[in-house]
Amino acid sequence: LVVDDEELARLRLRSLVGECPVPRAGVAGEAANAAQALAWLAANDCDVVLLDIGMPGSDGLQLAAELNRREPTPAVVFVTAHADHALQAFDLHAVDYLTKPVRRERLQAALQRAAQRLGLQRAVAAAPADAEPVIVVSEFGRVVRVPVRDVLYLKAELKYVTLRTA
């Protein structure tokens, strides 16, 4: 779902999403403000919301807070002309924060992060209550489930964590 009060911005995002080869994505709907977005979401589901911040009425940050209360929660990627709301955006669990004009490479990276987050959420939701505990690991672009009983140790180094098994 693309939410932006500027029609040209929505058109540009629609075009850029179509140009991203991985993950394969499409724009399911568009909204010019938060009220239209909520109305669209009442009748439809989506995985990712590409969300502008500065809009008439409720802004994108308020809409993101509302989306966090929904189940399932769509991944939110903020797309805005201003960089000064980034901290608030990540406090609202944003997947990414893109500044306009958006480059295709940055949008594609954001969509890949969203797909990864959605995959992890679905894996957790699908696990039965009595399932063996696992650690979900991203390894070379793929998601791997490692049973906790197989873990020898975890080692943190700078921004990476090494998980060692036998």
C-alpha positions in Angstrom: 0.0 0.0 0.0 1.4 3.4 -1.0 0.3 6.3 1.2 1.3 9.8 0.1 -0.7 13.0 -0.4 1.2 13.8 -3.7 -0.1 11.9 -6.7 3.2 12.1 -8.5 5.0 10.6 -5.5 2.6 7.7 -5.5 3.1 7.2 -9.2 6.9 7.2 -8.8 6.7 4.7 -6.0 4.4 2.4 -8.0 6.9 2.5 -10.9 9.9 1.9 -8.6 8.2 -1.1 -6.9 7.5 -2.6 -10.3 11.2 -2.3 -11.2 12.5 -4.1 -8.1 13.3 -7.7 -9.2 13.8 -9.2 -5.7 11.6 -9.5 -3.7 8.9 -9.5 -6.4 6.3 -7.0 -5.2 3.4 -5.0 -6.6 1.3 -2.1 -5.4 -2.0 -3.4 -4.2 -3.5 0.0 -3.4 -2.9 3.7 -2.9 -4.2 6.3 -0.5 -3.7 10.1 -0.3 -4.0 10.3 3.5 -4.3 8.3 6.7 -8.1 8.1 6.6 -8.1 6.7 3.1 -5.3 4.2 4.1 -7.3 3.0 7.1 -10.5 2.6 5.0 -8.5 0.6 2.4 -6.9 -1.6 5.1 -10.4 -2.3 6.6 -11.3 -4.1 3.3 -7.9 -5.3 2.2 -4.6 -6.8 3.6 -1.1 -5.9 2.6 2.4 -6.9 3.7 4.1 -3.5 3.4 3.0 0.1 3.7 5.2 2.7 1.9 4.3 5.7 4.1 4.8 9.5 3.7 5.0 11.4 7.0 3.8 14.9 6.0 0.2 14.6 5.0 -3.0 16.6 5.7 -5.0 15.3 8.7 -3.2 12.5 10.6 0.4 12.3 9.6 2.3 9.2 8.7 3.7 8.8 12.3 0.2 8.7 13.7 -0.9 6.2 11.0 2.2 4.0 11.8 1.2 4.0 15.5 -2.3 2.9 14.5 -0.9 0.1 12.2 1.2 -1.2 15.1 -2.1 -2.0 16.9 -3.4 -4.1 14.0 -3.0 -7.8 13.6 -1.3 -8.8 11.4 0.9 -5.7 11.5 2.2 -4.7 8.1 5.8 -3.7 7.7 6.2 0.1 7.4 8.7 1.8 5.2 8.7 5.6 5.6 9.2 7.5 2.4 9.6 11.2 3.1 11.3 14.4 2.1 12.5 15.1 5.6 15.2 13.3 7.5 14.2 14.8 10.9 11.6 12.1 11.9 13.9 9.1 11.6 14.2 8.4 15.3 10.4 8.6 15.8 10.0 6.3 12.8 12.3 3.6 14.2 10.6 3.9 17.6 7.4 2.9 15.7 9.3 -0.3 14.5 9.8 1.0 10.9 11.6 -1.4 8.6 13.4 1.5 6.9 13.3 5.3 6.4 13.8 6.5 2.8 14.3 10.1 1.8 12.9 11.5 -1.4 13.9 11.3 -4.2 13.9 7.5 -3.7 16.5 5.5 -5.6 15.4 2.0 -6.8 18.3 0.4 -5.0 17.3 1.8 -1.7 13.7 0.9 -2.2 14.7 -2.7 -3.1 16.9 -3.0 0.0 13.9 -1.7 2.1 11.6 -4.3 0.5 14.1 -7.1 1.1 14.3 -6.1 4.8 10.5 -6.0 5.0 10.2 -9.5 3.4 12.8 -10.8 5.9 10.9 -9.3 8.9 7.5 -10.7 7.6 9.1 -14.1 7.1 10.3 -14.1 10.7 6.9 -12.9 12.0 5.1 -15.6 10.1 7.6 -18.3 11.3 6.9 -17.3 15.0 3.1 -17.1 14.5 3.0 -20.6 12.8 5.0 -22.3 15.5 2.8 -24.6 17.8 2.9 -23.8 21.5 4.7 -27.1 22.3 7.3 -26.7 19.5 11.0 -27.0 20.2 12.5 -23.6 20.7 14.6 -22.3 17.8 16.7 -19.3 16.9 15.9 -17.8 13.5 19.1 -16.8 11.8 19.7 -14.8 8.6 22.6 -16.5 6.8 23.8 -15.2 3.4 20.4 -13.9 2.5 18.4 -17.0 3.6 16.5 -17.6 6.8 17.6 -20.7 8.9 15.9 -22.1 12.0 18.5 -23.5 14.4 17.2 -25.6 17.4 18.3 -24.1 20.7 19.6 -27.6 21.8 22.1 -27.5 18.9 23.6 -24.1 20.0 27.0 -24.4 21.6 27.4 -20.6 22.1 26.7 -17.1 20.8 29.4 -14.6 20.4 28.8 -10.8 19.8 31.5 -8.9 17.8 30.8 -5.3 16.8 27.6 -5.4 14.8 27.6 -9.2 14.2 26.6 -12.2 16.3 28.2 -15.6 15.6 26.1 -18.7 16.5 28.2 -21.8 16.8 26.8 -25.3 16.6 28.6 -28.7 16.5 
